[in-house]
Amino acid sequence: MYRLPMSEKPPLSDDEVYERIHAALLALGRDSAATVRGDTSLKAARKALTMLQLGLLAAIEKNIDTNAAIKDPDGPSTRQPYDPR
């Protein structure tokens, strides 16, 4: 099998997307962080990835194009990032 340039790679299937989300979840592992902010970030990432997986599975089973775990990925953020100024 030959490799295609990135611009010519076919889009990922739903199964491939699921596997990549799962790989990201496994990469985070179950370790805790040394700080509260690090630990909170790990917990939030695990929860977000799990919700994305479940939403994708539900969408696949229902044969719909929307993932209930995502409101609108292209829409504006409902919460502005913290600005210390």
C-alpha positions as CSV (number, residue, x, y, z in Angstrom):
1,M,0.0,0.0,0.0
2,Y,1.4,3.4,-0.9
3,R,1.0,6.6,1.2
4,L,-1.0,9.5,-0.1
5,P,-0.1,13.1,0.5
6,M,-2.1,14.5,3.4
7,S,-4.2,16.6,1.0
8,E,-5.2,13.4,-0.8
9,K,-6.0,11.2,2.2
10,P,-9.6,10.0,2.2
11,P,-11.8,11.3,5.1
12,L,-11.9,9.2,8.2
13,S,-14.9,6.8,8.7
14,D,-17.0,7.1,11.8
15,D,-15.2,4.0,13.2
16,E,-11.8,5.6,12.6
17,V,-13.0,8.8,14.3
18,Y,-14.2,6.7,17.3
19,E,-10.8,4.9,17.5
20,R,-8.9,8.1,17.5
21,I,-11.0,9.6,20.2
22,H,-10.5,6.3,22.2
23,A,-6.8,6.5,21.6
24,A,-6.7,10.0,23.0
25,L,-8.6,8.9,26.0
26,L,-6.2,6.0,26.5
27,A,-3.2,8.4,26.1
28,L,-4.5,10.4,29.0
29,G,-4.4,7.4,31.2
30,R,-5.7,7.3,34.8
31,D,-2.9,9.1,36.4
32,S,-3.5,12.1,38.5
33,A,-1.6,15.4,38.2
34,A,0.6,17.1,40.7
35,T,-1.5,20.2,40.9
36,V,-5.2,20.9,41.2
37,R,-5.3,22.7,37.9
38,G,-3.5,19.8,36.1
39,D,-5.8,17.3,37.7
40,T,-8.9,19.3,36.9
41,S,-7.7,19.5,33.3
42,L,-7.2,15.8,33.0
43,K,-10.6,15.0,34.5
44,A,-12.3,17.5,32.2
45,A,-10.5,16.0,29.1
46,R,-11.5,12.5,30.1
47,K,-15.1,13.5,30.6
48,A,-15.2,15.5,27.3
49,L,-13.6,12.6,25.3
50,T,-16.0,10.1,26.9
51,M,-19.0,12.3,26.0
52,L,-17.8,12.7,22.4
53,Q,-17.4,8.9,22.1
54,L,-20.9,8.2,23.5
55,G,-22.4,10.9,21.3
56,L,-20.8,9.5,18.2
57,L,-22.0,6.0,19.1
58,A,-25.5,7.3,19.6
59,A,-25.4,9.2,16.3
60,I,-24.2,6.1,14.5
61,E,-26.9,3.9,16.0
62,K,-29.6,6.4,15.2
63,N,-28.1,7.1,11.7
64,I,-28.1,10.9,12.3
65,D,-25.5,13.4,11.5
66,T,-25.5,15.3,14.8
67,N,-23.5,14.4,17.9
68,A,-25.6,15.3,21.0
69,A,-22.3,15.9,23.0
70,I,-21.6,18.9,20.7
71,K,-23.7,22.0,20.7
72,D,-22.2,23.7,17.6
73,P,-18.5,23.4,17.0
74,D,-18.6,26.3,14.5
75,G,-20.6,28.6,16.7
76,P,-19.3,31.2,19.2
77,S,-18.1,30.2,22.6
78,T,-20.7,30.7,25.3
79,R,-18.0,31.6,27.8
80,Q,-15.1,34.0,27.0
81,P,-11.6,32.9,28.0
82,Y,-10.2,34.3,31.2
83,D,-8.6,37.7,30.7
84,P,-6.5,38.9,33.7
85,R,-6.5,42.5,32.6
